[in-house]
Amino acid sequence: MKTIIRAFFRTLRIVLGPFMQLWEFVTRPKGVVRAAAAQQAVNQQCQSLVLYQFTTCPFCIKVRQEMRRLSLPIERRDAQHHQQNRDDLLKGGGVVKVPCLKITDATGQAQWLFESGAIISYLNQRFAVV
């Protein structure tokens, strides 16, 4: 029974995936425009952030849309199709659950933030344009 359920959801992802990606592209928000120096500071801060995601996950799409809206060049790692990224997520975060934002501080300590709402809230608090 478990195999049948997995096959059903895999097929559903294969069928709906391209439509979800198209919808993400069509509804792409326009990014905020900052002064060059401010955007450079934001780009520097984003180097310590990594988003582990699945391409067609609706919650990951929601986070990516917010990243675009805030003009954040955060590195994205596909934990669905790349085993090394999946292993890193499991080792660091303790579970393969996406979206997950890895936040590395100046001392090299990593914090793993799960849940799209929590990630979006964090990004808005840290990078919101006043």
N, CA, C and O atoms as a GROMACS GRO file, in nm:
protein
  520
    1MET      N    1   0.081  -0.120   0.000
    1MET     CA    2   0.000   0.000   0.000
    1MET      C    3   0.086   0.127   0.000
    1MET      O    4   0.056   0.224  -0.069
    2LYS      N    5   0.195   0.122   0.080
    2LYS     CA    6   0.284   0.237   0.088
    2LYS      C    7   0.346   0.267  -0.049
    2LYS      O    8   0.363   0.383  -0.085
    3THR      N    9   0.378   0.163  -0.124
    3THR     CA   10   0.437   0.179  -0.257
    3THR      C   11   0.337   0.244  -0.352
    3THR      O   12   0.375   0.328  -0.433
    4ILE      N   13   0.213   0.207  -0.342
    4ILE     CA   14   0.109   0.265  -0.427
    4ILE      C   15   0.090   0.413  -0.397
    4ILE      O   16   0.077   0.494  -0.488
    5ILE      N   17   0.090   0.447  -0.270
    5ILE     CA   18   0.074   0.588  -0.231
    5ILE      C   19   0.192   0.670  -0.280
    5ILE      O   20   0.174   0.780  -0.332
    6ARG      N   21   0.313   0.618  -0.263
    6ARG     CA   22   0.432   0.689  -0.313
    6ARG      C   23   0.426   0.706  -0.464
    6ARG      O   24   0.459   0.813  -0.515
    7ALA      N   25   0.386   0.603  -0.535
    7ALA     CA   26   0.376   0.611  -0.681
    7ALA      C   27   0.272   0.714  -0.722
    7ALA      O   28   0.293   0.788  -0.818
    8PHE      N   29   0.161   0.719  -0.649
    8PHE     CA   30   0.057   0.817  -0.680
    8PHE      C   31   0.111   0.960  -0.666
    8PHE      O   32   0.094   1.042  -0.756
    9PHE      N   33   0.176   0.989  -0.554
    9PHE     CA   34   0.227   1.124  -0.532
    9PHE      C   35   0.343   1.158  -0.625
    9PHE      O   36   0.357   1.274  -0.665
   10ARG      N   37   0.425   1.061  -0.659
   10ARG     CA   38   0.532   1.085  -0.755
   10ARG      C   39   0.473   1.122  -0.892
   10ARG      O   40   0.520   1.214  -0.958
   11THR      N   41   0.370   1.048  -0.933
   11THR     CA   42   0.303   1.078  -1.060
   11THR      C   43   0.237   1.215  -1.056
   11THR      O   44   0.244   1.291  -1.152
   12LEU      N   45   0.174   1.246  -0.944
   12LEU     CA   46   0.111   1.377  -0.928
   12LEU      C   47   0.213   1.489  -0.940
   12LEU      O   48   0.188   1.590  -1.005
   13ARG      N   49   0.331   1.470  -0.876
   13ARG     CA   50   0.438   1.570  -0.886
   13ARG      C   51   0.486   1.586  -1.028
   13ARG      O   52   0.511   1.697  -1.074
   14ILE      N   53   0.500   1.475  -1.099
   14ILE     CA   54   0.548   1.480  -1.237
   14ILE      C   55   0.448   1.554  -1.326
   14ILE      O   56   0.487   1.632  -1.414
   15VAL      N   57   0.320   1.529  -1.304
   15VAL     CA   58   0.216   1.593  -1.386
   15VAL      C   59   0.200   1.741  -1.350
   15VAL      O   60   0.192   1.825  -1.439
   16LEU      N   61   0.194   1.771  -1.221
   16LEU     CA   62   0.168   1.909  -1.179
   16LEU      C   63   0.292   1.997  -1.175
   16LEU      O   64   0.280   2.119  -1.180
   17GLY      N   65   0.410   1.936  -1.164
   17GLY     CA   66   0.534   2.012  -1.151
   17GLY      C   67   0.555   2.120  -1.255
   17GLY      O   68   0.582   2.234  -1.219
   18PRO      N   69   0.543   2.088  -1.384
   18PRO     CA   70   0.563   2.193  -1.485
   18PRO      C   71   0.462   2.308  -1.474
   18PRO      O   72   0.496   2.423  -1.501
   19PHE      N   73   0.339   2.276  -1.435
   19PHE     CA   74   0.239   2.381  -1.418
   19PHE      C   75   0.273   2.471  -1.299
   19PHE      O   76   0.253   2.592  -1.305
   20MET      N   77   0.324   2.411  -1.193
   20MET     CA   78   0.364   2.489  -1.076
   20MET      C   79   0.481   2.581  -1.109
   20MET      O   80   0.485   2.696  -1.065
   21GLN      N   81   0.576   2.530  -1.186
   21GLN     CA   82   0.690   2.613  -1.226
   21GLN      C   83   0.646   2.726  -1.319
   21GLN      O   84   0.696   2.838  -1.309
   22LEU      N   85   0.554   2.696  -1.408
   22LEU     CA   86   0.500   2.801  -1.495
   22LEU      C   87   0.428   2.907  -1.413
   22LEU      O   88   0.443   3.026  -1.438
   23TRP      N   89   0.349   2.864  -1.316
   23TRP     CA   90   0.276   2.957  -1.231
   23TRP      C   91   0.372   3.045  -1.151
   23TRP      O   92   0.349   3.164  -1.134
   24GLU      N   93   0.480   2.985  -1.104
   24GLU     CA   94   0.581   3.063  -1.031
   24GLU      C   95   0.642   3.169  -1.121
   24GLU      O   96   0.665   3.282  -1.079
   25PHE      N   97   0.669   3.132  -1.245
   25PHE     CA   98   0.728   3.227  -1.339
   25PHE      C   99   0.631   3.339  -1.373
   25PHE      O  100   0.669   3.456  -1.376
   26VAL      N  101   0.505   3.304  -1.398
   26VAL     CA  102   0.404   3.403  -1.438
   26VAL      C  103   0.375   3.501  -1.324
   26VAL      O  104   0.353   3.620  -1.350
   27THR      N  105   0.374   3.453  -1.201
   27THR     CA  106   0.340   3.538  -1.087
   27THR      C  107   0.463   3.595  -1.018
   27THR      O  108   0.455   3.641  -0.904
   28ARG      N  109   0.575   3.594  -1.085
   28ARG     CA  110   0.700   3.643  -1.028
   28ARG      C  111   0.687   3.790  -0.986
   28ARG      O  112   0.654   3.875  -1.068
   29PRO      N  113   0.713   3.819  -0.857
   29PRO     CA  114   0.702   3.958  -0.812
   29PRO      C  115   0.821   4.041  -0.857
   29PRO      O  116   0.930   3.989  -0.882
   30LYS      N  117   0.798   4.169  -0.867
   30LYS     CA  118   0.906   4.261  -0.899
   30LYS      C  119   0.985   4.286  -0.771
   30LYS      O  120   0.927   4.312  -0.665
   31GLY      N  121   1.115   4.280  -0.781
   31GLY     CA  122   1.201   4.298  -0.664
   31GLY      C  123   1.211   4.443  -0.622
   31GLY      O  124   1.197   4.534  -0.704
   32VAL      N  125   1.236   4.464  -0.494
   32VAL     CA  126   1.256   4.600  -0.444
   32VAL      C  127   1.386   4.654  -0.500
   32VAL      O  128   1.480   4.580  -0.529
   33VAL      N  129   1.389   4.785  -0.516
   33VAL     CA  130   1.509   4.851  -0.568
   33VAL      C  131   1.573   4.927  -0.452
   33VAL      O  132   1.510   5.013  -0.390
   34ARG      N  133   1.696   4.893  -0.425
   34ARG     CA  134   1.772   4.960  -0.320
   34ARG      C  135   1.883   5.041  -0.385
   34ARG      O  136   1.917   5.020  -0.501
   35ALA      N  137   1.939   5.133  -0.309
   35ALA     CA  138   2.058   5.204  -0.355
   35ALA      C  139   2.168   5.100  -0.374
   35ALA      O  140   2.168   4.996  -0.308
   36ALA      N  141   2.262   5.128  -0.463
   36ALA     CA  142   2.368   5.031  -0.495
   36ALA      C  143   2.444   4.986  -0.371
   36ALA      O  144   2.472   4.868  -0.356
   37ALA      N  145   2.477   5.079  -0.283
   37ALA     CA  146   2.552   5.044  -0.162
   37ALA      C  147   2.467   4.956  -0.070
   37ALA      O  148   2.518   4.861  -0.011
   38ALA      N  149   2.340   4.987  -0.059
   38ALA     CA  150   2.251   4.907   0.027
   38ALA      C  151   2.233   4.767  -0.030
   38ALA      O  152   2.233   4.669   0.045
   39GLN      N  153   2.218   4.757  -0.162
   39GLN     CA  154   2.203   4.624  -0.223
   39GLN      C  155   2.331   4.544  -0.209
   39GLN      O  156   2.326   4.423  -0.189
   40GLN      N  157   2.445   4.610  -0.218
   40GLN     CA  158   2.572   4.540  -0.201
   40GLN      C  159   2.583   4.486  -0.058
   40GLN      O  160   2.632   4.375  -0.038
   41ALA      N  161   2.538   4.563   0.041
   41ALA     CA  162   2.539   4.517   0.181
   41ALA      C  163   2.446   4.397   0.198
   41ALA      O  164   2.480   4.301   0.268
   42VAL      N  165   2.329   4.401   0.134
   42VAL     CA  166   2.236   4.289   0.140
   42VAL      C  167   2.297   4.166   0.074
   42VAL      O  168   2.289   4.056   0.129
   43ASN      N  169   2.359   4.184  -0.042
   43ASN     CA  170   2.424   4.072  -0.111
   43ASN      C  171   2.530   4.007  -0.023
   43ASN      O  172   2.543   3.885  -0.020
   44GLN      N  173   2.607   4.090   0.048
   44GLN     CA  174   2.710   4.039   0.138
   44GLN      C  175   2.648   3.957   0.251
   44GLN      O  176   2.700   3.851   0.286
   45GLN      N  177   2.538   4.006   0.309
   45GLN     CA  178   2.470   3.934   0.417
   45GLN      C  179   2.411   3.802   0.368
   45GLN      O  180   2.406   3.704   0.442
   46CYS      N  181   2.365   3.800   0.244
   46CYS     CA  182   2.302   3.679   0.189
   46CYS      C  183   2.402   3.567   0.164
   46CYS      O  184   2.361   3.452   0.146
   47GLN      N  185   2.530   3.597   0.164
   47GLN     CA  186   2.631   3.493   0.143
   47GLN      C  187   2.633   3.393   0.257
   47GLN      O  188   2.685   3.282   0.242
   48SER      N  189   2.578   3.430   0.372
   48SER     CA  190   2.576   3.338   0.486
   48SER      C  191   2.445   3.259   0.493
   48SER      O  192   2.421   3.189   0.591
   49LEU      N  193   2.362   3.270   0.390
   49LEU     CA  194   2.233   3.202   0.387
   49LEU      C  195   2.227   3.102   0.272
   49LEU      O  196   2.279   3.127   0.163
   50VAL      N  197   2.164   2.987   0.298
   50VAL     CA  198   2.144   2.886   0.195
   50VAL      C  199   2.003   2.831   0.212
   50VAL      O  200   1.963   2.796   0.323
   51LEU      N  201   1.927   2.824   0.103
   51LEU     CA  202   1.793   2.769   0.106
   51LEU      C  203   1.795   2.628   0.048
   51LEU      O  204   1.828   2.609  -0.069
   52TYR      N  205   1.760   2.530   0.129
   52TYR     CA  206   1.743   2.392   0.081
   52TYR      C  207   1.597   2.379   0.040
   52TYR      O  208   1.507   2.413   0.117
   53GLN      N  209   1.574   2.329  -0.080
   53GLN     CA  210   1.439   2.332  -0.136
   53GLN      C  211   1.417   2.222  -0.237
   53GLN      O  212   1.512   2.160  -0.286
   54PHE      N  213   1.290   2.199  -0.268
   54PHE     CA  214   1.248   2.115  -0.379
   54PHE      C  215   1.192   2.211  -0.484
   54PHE      O  216   1.127   2.309  -0.449
   55THR      N  217   1.216   2.183  -0.609
   55THR     CA  218   1.175   2.274  -0.716
   55THR      C  219   1.025   2.298  -0.720
   55THR      O  220   0.981   2.411  -0.740
   56THR      N  221   0.946   2.193  -0.703
   56THR     CA  222   0.801   2.208  -0.719
   56THR      C  223   0.724   2.208  -0.588
   56THR      O  224   0.601   2.197  -0.590
   57CYS      N  225   0.790   2.221  -0.477
   57CYS     CA  226   0.722   2.229  -0.347
   57CYS      C  227   0.652   2.364  -0.336
   57CYS      O  228   0.717   2.467  -0.352
   58PRO      N  229   0.521   2.367  -0.310
   58PRO     CA  230   0.449   2.495  -0.303
   58PRO      C  231   0.502   2.586  -0.193
   58PRO      O  232   0.501   2.708  -0.210
   59PHE      N  233   0.548   2.531  -0.083
   59PHE     CA  234   0.601   2.613   0.026
   59PHE      C  235   0.736   2.672  -0.012
   59PHE      O  236   0.769   2.784   0.028
   60CYS      N  237   0.815   2.596  -0.088
   60CYS     CA  238   0.943   2.646  -0.138
   60CYS      C  239   0.920   2.757  -0.240
   60CYS      O  240   0.994   2.856  -0.242
   61ILE      N  241   0.820   2.741  -0.323
   61ILE     CA  242   0.785   2.844  -0.420
   61ILE      C  243   0.749   2.973  -0.348
   61ILE      O  244   0.789   3.082  -0.389
   62LYS      N  245   0.673   2.960  -0.240
   62LYS     CA  246   0.632   3.076  -0.160
   62LYS      C  247   0.755   3.150  -0.106
   62LYS      O  248   0.760   3.273  -0.109
   63VAL      N  249   0.853   3.076  -0.056
   63VAL     CA  250   0.976   3.137  -0.003
   63VAL      C  251   1.056   3.200  -0.116
   63VAL      O  252   1.108   3.311  -0.101
   64ARG      N  253   1.068   3.132  -0.229
   64ARG     CA  254   1.143   3.188  -0.342
   64ARG      C  255   1.078   3.317  -0.394
   64ARG      O  256   1.148   3.410  -0.433
   65GLN      N  257   0.946   3.323  -0.394
   65GLN     CA  258   0.876   3.444  -0.438
   65GLN      C  259   0.911   3.560  -0.343
   65GLN      O  260   0.933   3.673  -0.388
   66GLU      N  261   0.914   3.532  -0.214
   66GLU     CA  262   0.949   3.637  -0.118
   66GLU      C  263   1.094   3.680  -0.134
   66GLU      O  264   1.126   3.798  -0.119
   67MET      N  265   1.183   3.585  -0.164
   67MET     CA  266   1.323   3.620  -0.189
   67MET      C  267   1.332   3.714  -0.310
   67MET      O  268   1.410   3.810  -0.308
   68ARG      N  269   1.254   3.686  -0.414
   68ARG     CA  270   1.255   3.773  -0.532
   68ARG      C  271   1.200   3.911  -0.497
   68ARG      O  272   1.254   4.013  -0.539
   69ARG      N  273   1.091   3.914  -0.419
   69ARG     CA  274   1.029   4.041  -0.382
   69ARG      C  275   1.127   4.127  -0.304
   69ARG      O  276   1.129   4.249  -0.320
   70LEU      N  277   1.208   4.065  -0.219
   70LEU     CA  278   1.305   4.138  -0.138
   70LEU      C  279   1.441   4.154  -0.208
   70LEU      O  280   1.533   4.213  -0.151
   71SER      N  281   1.454   4.103  -0.330
   71SER     CA  282   1.579   4.110  -0.408
   71SER      C  283   1.696   4.049  -0.330
   71SER      O  284   1.799   4.113  -0.310
   72LEU      N  285   1.677   3.924  -0.287
   72LEU     CA  286   1.778   3.856  -0.208
   72LEU      C  287   1.845   3.745  -0.291
   72LEU      O  288   1.778   3.650  -0.332
   73PRO      N  289   1.975   3.758  -0.315
   73PRO     CA  290   2.046   3.654  -0.392
   73PRO      C  291   2.093   3.540  -0.302
   73PRO      O  292   2.214   3.519  -0.285
   74ILE      N  293   1.999   3.468  -0.244
   74ILE     CA  294   2.032   3.358  -0.154
   74ILE      C  295   2.058   3.232  -0.237
   74ILE      O  296   1.982   3.199  -0.328
   75GLU      N  297   2.166   3.163  -0.203
   75GLU     CA  298   2.199   3.038  -0.273
   75GLU      C  299   2.088   2.936  -0.248
   75GLU      O  300   2.040   2.922  -0.135
   76ARG      N  301   2.048   2.865  -0.354
   76ARG     CA  302   1.946   2.761  -0.343
   76ARG      C  303   2.009   2.626  -0.373
   76ARG      O  304   2.086   2.612  -0.467
   77ARG      N  305   1.975   2.529  -0.291
   77ARG     CA  306   2.025   2.393  -0.312
   77ARG      C  307   1.907   2.298  -0.323
   77ARG      O  308   1.818   2.296  -0.238
   78ASP      N  309   1.909   2.219  -0.429
   78ASP     CA  310   1.802   2.123  -0.455
   78ASP      C  311   1.827   1.997  -0.372
   78ASP      O  312   1.921   1.922  -0.398
   79ALA      N  313   1.743   1.975  -0.272
   79ALA     CA  314   1.756   1.859  -0.184
   79ALA      C  315   1.673   1.742  -0.235
   79ALA      O  316   1.671   1.635  -0.173
   80GLN      N  317   1.606   1.760  -0.347
   80GLN     CA  318   1.523   1.653  -0.401
   80GLN      C  319   1.603   1.566  -0.497
   80GLN      O  320   1.595   1.443  -0.492
   81HIS      N  321   1.680   1.628  -0.586
   81HIS     CA  322   1.749   1.555  -0.690
   81HIS      C  323   1.900   1.540  -0.667
   81HIS      O  324   1.965   1.464  -0.739
   82HIS      N  325   1.955   1.610  -0.570
   82HIS     CA  326   2.099   1.603  -0.543
   82HIS      C  327   2.121   1.540  -0.405
   82HIS      O  328   2.089   1.600  -0.302
   83GLN      N  329   2.175   1.420  -0.406
   83GLN     CA  330   2.190   1.343  -0.282
   83GLN      C  331   2.281   1.413  -0.181
   83GLN      O  332   2.255   1.407  -0.061
   84GLN      N  333   2.386   1.480  -0.227
   84GLN     CA  334   2.477   1.548  -0.135
   84GLN      C  335   2.404   1.658  -0.059
   84GLN      O  336   2.422   1.673   0.062
   85ASN      N  337   2.320   1.736  -0.129
   85ASN     CA  338   2.242   1.840  -0.062
   85ASN      C  339   2.144   1.780   0.037
   85ASN      O  340   2.125   1.833   0.146
   86ARG      N  341   2.083   1.670  -0.002
   86ARG     CA  342   1.989   1.600   0.086
   86ARG      C  343   2.061   1.550   0.212
   86ARG      O  344   2.009   1.563   0.323
   87ASP      N  345   2.180   1.493   0.194
   87ASP     CA  346   2.258   1.445   0.307
   87ASP      C  347   2.300   1.559   0.399
   87ASP      O  348   2.296   1.546   0.522
   88ASP      N  349   2.342   1.673   0.341
   88ASP     CA  350   2.379   1.790   0.421
   88ASP      C  351   2.261   1.839   0.504
   88ASP      O  352   2.277   1.875   0.620
   89LEU      N  353   2.143   1.840   0.443
   89LEU     CA  354   2.022   1.884   0.514
   89LEU      C  355   1.991   1.788   0.629
   89LEU      O  356   1.958   1.832   0.740
   90LEU      N  357   2.001   1.660   0.604
   90LEU     CA  358   1.974   1.560   0.708
   90LEU      C  359   2.076   1.570   0.822
   90LEU      O  360   2.040   1.564   0.939
   91LYS      N  361   2.202   1.584   0.786
   91LYS     CA  362   2.309   1.592   0.886
   91LYS      C  363   2.298   1.720   0.969
   91LYS      O  364   2.308   1.715   1.092
   92GLY      N  365   2.278   1.832   0.903
   92GLY     CA  366   2.276   1.960   0.974
   92GLY      C  367   2.144   1.990   1.043
   92GLY      O  368   2.142   2.034   1.158
   93GLY      N  369   2.034   1.966   0.972
   93GLY     CA  370   1.902   2.000   1.025
   93GLY      C  371   1.835   1.887   1.100
   93GLY      O  372   1.740   1.910   1.174
   94GLY      N  373   1.884   1.766   1.080
   94GLY     CA  374   1.828   1.652   1.151
   94GLY      C  375   1.712   1.584   1.081
   94GLY      O  376   1.669   1.476   1.122
   95VAL      N  377   1.661   1.645   0.976
   95VAL     CA  378   1.547   1.589   0.904
   95VAL      C  379   1.548   1.644   0.761
   95VAL      O  380   1.593   1.756   0.737
   96VAL      N  381   1.499   1.564   0.666
   96VAL     CA  382   1.487   1.612   0.528
   96VAL      C  383   1.348   1.673   0.515
   96VAL      O  384   1.250   1.604   0.485
   97LYS      N  385   1.342   1.804   0.539
   97LYS     CA  386   1.216   1.878   0.533
   97LYS      C  387   1.246   2.011   0.469
   97LYS      O  388   1.340   2.081   0.509
   98VAL      N  389   1.168   2.047   0.371
   98VAL     CA  390   1.190   2.172   0.299
   98VAL      C  391   1.064   2.257   0.305
   98VAL      O  392   0.955   2.204   0.324
   99PRO      N  393   1.078   2.387   0.290
   99PRO     CA  394   1.200   2.464   0.276
   99PRO      C  395   1.275   2.472   0.409
   99PRO      O  396   1.216   2.465   0.517
  100CYS      N  397   1.405   2.487   0.397
  100CYS     CA  398   1.491   2.501   0.514
  100CYS      C  399   1.598   2.606   0.483
  100CYS      O  400   1.668   2.595   0.382
  101LEU      N  401   1.609   2.705   0.568
  101LEU     CA  402   1.708   2.809   0.550
  101LEU      C  403   1.822   2.785   0.648
  101LEU      O  404   1.802   2.783   0.770
  102LYS      N  405   1.941   2.766   0.595
  102LYS     CA  406   2.061   2.751   0.678
  102LYS      C  407   2.121   2.889   0.697
  102LYS      O  408   2.157   2.956   0.600
  103ILE      N  409   2.132   2.930   0.822
  103ILE     CA  410   2.185   3.061   0.857
  103ILE      C  411   2.317   3.039   0.929
  103ILE      O  412   2.320   2.981   1.037
  104THR      N  413   2.426   3.085   0.869
  104THR     CA  414   2.558   3.069   0.928
  104THR      C  415   2.603   3.204   0.982
  104THR      O  416   2.607   3.303   0.909
  105ASP      N  417   2.638   3.208   1.112
  105ASP     CA  418   2.682   3.334   1.172
  105ASP      C  419   2.831   3.356   1.150
  105ASP      O  420   2.898   3.274   1.087
  106ALA      N  421   2.883   3.465   1.203
  106ALA     CA  422   3.022   3.503   1.182
  106ALA      C  423   3.120   3.402   1.241
  106ALA      O  424   3.233   3.391   1.195
  107THR      N  425   3.077   3.328   1.343
  107THR     CA  426   3.165   3.229   1.406
  107THR      C  427   3.161   3.095   1.336
  107THR      O  428   3.236   3.004   1.372
  108GLY      N  429   3.074   3.080   1.235
  108GLY     CA  430   3.063   2.956   1.161
  108GLY      C  431   2.956   2.862   1.214
  108GLY      O  432   2.939   2.752   1.161
  109GLN      N  433   2.885   2.903   1.316
  109GLN     CA  434   2.776   2.823   1.371
  109GLN      C  435   2.654   2.832   1.280
  109GLN      O  436   2.617   2.940   1.235
  110ALA      N  437   2.593   2.718   1.253
  110ALA     CA  438   2.477   2.714   1.163
  110ALA      C  439   2.349   2.695   1.242
  110ALA      O  440   2.343   2.617   1.337
  111GLN      N  441   2.248   2.769   1.201
  111GLN     CA  442   2.113   2.754   1.254
  111GLN      C  443   2.026   2.710   1.136
  111GLN      O  444   2.037   2.767   1.027
  112TRP      N  445   1.941   2.611   1.157
  112TRP     CA  446   1.856   2.558   1.051
  112TRP      C  447   1.713   2.601   1.080
  112TRP      O  448   1.656   2.562   1.182
  113LEU      N  449   1.656   2.680   0.991
  113LEU     CA  450   1.521   2.734   1.010
  113LEU      C  451   1.426   2.665   0.912
  113LEU      O  452   1.441   2.677   0.790
  114PHE      N  453   1.329   2.594   0.966
  114PHE     CA  454   1.230   2.522   0.886
  114PHE      C  455   1.100   2.602   0.883
  114PHE      O  456   1.084   2.698   0.957
  115GLU      N  457   1.008   2.561   0.798
  115GLU     CA  458   0.874   2.619   0.783
  115GLU      C  459   0.879   2.749   0.701
  115GLU      O  460   0.952   2.842   0.734
  116SER      N  461   0.800   2.752   0.596
  116SER     CA  462   0.800   2.866   0.504
  116SER      C  463   0.761   2.996   0.576
  116SER      O  464   0.821   3.100   0.551
  117GLY      N  465   0.663   2.990   0.665
  117GLY     CA  466   0.620   3.110   0.736
  117GLY      C  467   0.730   3.167   0.823
  117GLY      O  468   0.750   3.289   0.828
  118ALA      N  469   0.803   3.080   0.892
  118ALA     CA  470   0.914   3.125   0.978
  118ALA      C  471   1.027   3.183   0.893
  118ALA      O  472   1.088   3.283   0.931
  119ILE      N  473   1.055   3.121   0.781
  119ILE     CA  474   1.162   3.171   0.692
  119ILE      C  475   1.124   3.308   0.636
  119ILE      O  476   1.206   3.399   0.637
  120ILE      N  477   1.002   3.321   0.589
  120ILE     CA  478   0.957   3.449   0.533
  120ILE      C  479   0.959   3.558   0.640
  120ILE      O  480   1.000   3.670   0.613
  121SER      N  481   0.915   3.525   0.759
  121SER     CA  482   0.918   3.621   0.870
  121SER      C  483   1.061   3.665   0.900
  121SER      O  484   1.087   3.784   0.919
  122TYR      N  485   1.154   3.570   0.904
  122TYR     CA  486   1.294   3.601   0.929
  122TYR      C  487   1.349   3.693   0.820
  122TYR      O  488   1.415   3.793   0.849
  123LEU      N  489   1.322   3.660   0.694
  123LEU     CA  490   1.373   3.741   0.583
  123LEU      C  491   1.316   3.882   0.587
  123LEU      O  492   1.387   3.980   0.563
  124ASN      N  493   1.187   3.893   0.618
  124ASN     CA  494   1.124   4.026   0.626
  124ASN      C  495   1.182   4.108   0.741
  124ASN      O  496   1.204   4.228   0.726
  125GLN      N  497   1.206   4.044   0.854
  125GLN     CA  498   1.264   4.117   0.969
  125GLN      C  499   1.406   4.162   0.939
  125GLN      O  500   1.448   4.271   0.978
  126ARG      N  501   1.480   4.079   0.871
  126ARG     CA  502   1.622   4.109   0.848
  126ARG      C  503   1.645   4.200   0.729
  126ARG      O  504   1.737   4.282   0.732
  127PHE      N  505   1.563   4.187   0.623
  127PHE     CA  506   1.592   4.257   0.498
  127PHE      C  507   1.483   4.352   0.449
  127PHE      O  508   1.495   4.407   0.340
  128ALA      N  509   1.379   4.372   0.525
  128ALA     CA  510   1.267   4.455   0.478
  128ALA      C  511   1.315   4.597   0.448
  128ALA      O  512   1.398   4.654   0.519
  129VAL      N  513   1.260   4.652   0.343
  129VAL     CA  514   1.290   4.788   0.304
  129VAL      C  515   1.195   4.881   0.379
  129VAL      O  516   1.073   4.864   0.374
  130VAL      N  517   1.251   4.976   0.447
  130VAL     CA  518   1.169   5.066   0.529
  130VAL      C  519   1.112   5.178   0.447
  130VAL      O  520   1.040   5.264   0.500
   0.00000   0.00000   0.00000
